[in-house]
Amino acid sequence: MAIGPVERHAARNAVVVSVGFVIVRGLKKMLRRGARSSSRPAAKDDWEEVWKTALAAAATSFTYGRGKKIMPENVAGALSFLPVKLLCDENSYSFNYNFIVAYLFSQILVGLIPKGYRNPILLNSLSSAQLLSSWILSDDHLPEHYIRFLYSQGKANKDHIHTLRDKFNTSTNKEVIKYAFPQKKGQTLTEKHGTDVGGIFKAAGEYFVKHYKEAIQFYCKIYTLRLLVHFLRKGGATGLASVLSVEPVPKLSLQTFTFLSDVLRSSFFLTAYCTSAWWAIAMTGHVLPDSRCSPYVLWCSLLLPGLFLAVESPQQQVTISNYCATFAAYPLLCYKNGFDVAAIASTLLCTTGTAQKPFLLKMMWYQ
């Protein structure tokens, strides 16, 4: 069989995924300053994930590209998810089958909302309530890599969350207050400052300051990497020259100011997001002190953190709200073959023209 555009696209997908994994591995090591997490799999398993994901990317493109020539497009599209399911149906993988389906399905559903009604702040508020409440109530309904991120940014360890989870099922809202604002080690900040309203605000203030300092370091690395990617996309030295080509000093000053403002703004968003989540849980204990803890009340209280997305730039608002929508959809698809149903539904919606194909799906298929 002659090598045609479909085969070349499949090979390109495999190469892009492989190179992407190598870059991501390097970035993760840099962000951790070389510290190896004990929860991470061995290096052999890391490379197994790389070749399986790369092979799945190639097979997905090939299956759809060749399949639609001999069968209905919707059937070819549905079958194209089969390689991902067979090779990447492992929750510890960064781009596992469930995550990819949840991402595509959520993007398609968001795309169906008319633009005039598509508010990223409102969407992020709803998504945050869903994903945060799912995390607090269970470790089984979110991917492992995102659970690690939540533990890291929530400044909580597994023992603390598991204790909170057990108490949540048997206690009143007032009894849960002391578990808010955790620290990596030792007592929580509400235990330190008290569970009264004044103590909660003191705990929130200390938690915010500590978190903000760490968030600045985190986002300095993130935005530095974004600049590097920008320069590479522009052609390395050519990209740097384009930044400094006209009036180099004013332009460099503007770039520096933009960089610093982005770092401070995003750090404030992440810090306010995490702080307000614990504050909402603690204050629920004063608003409804004698009521038994309820998943519905928890969900409603966690609508607050997502509203802080308003401080971000319009571009970041869309990016973050779409990202959170993935993990909001994820728990809902964990029941009764939900991911398989979502994969088929996504295929039908896109191949029939009902919904636009997300960028990732265009990359996966030969478009």
Secondary structure, DSSP 8 states (H G I E B T S, - for coil): ----HHHHHHHHHHHHHHHHHHHHHHHHHHHTTT---TTS--HHHHHHHHHHHHHHHHHHHHHHHHHTTTS-HHHHHHHHTHHHHHHH--TTSTT-HHHHHHHHHHHHHHHHS-GGG--HHHHHHHHHHHHHHHHHH-SSSS-HHHHHHHHHHHT--HHHHHHHHHHHTTSBHHHHGGGSS--SSSS-HHHHH-SSHHHHHHHHHHHHHHHHHHHHHHHHHHHHHHHHHHHHHTTTHHHHHHHHSSSHHHHHHHHHHHHHHHHHHHHHHHHHHHHHHHHHHHHHHHHSTTSB--HHHHHHHTTTGGGGGGGS-HHHHHHHHHHHHHHHHHHHTSSSSHHHHHHHHHHHHHHTTSS---HHHHHHTT-
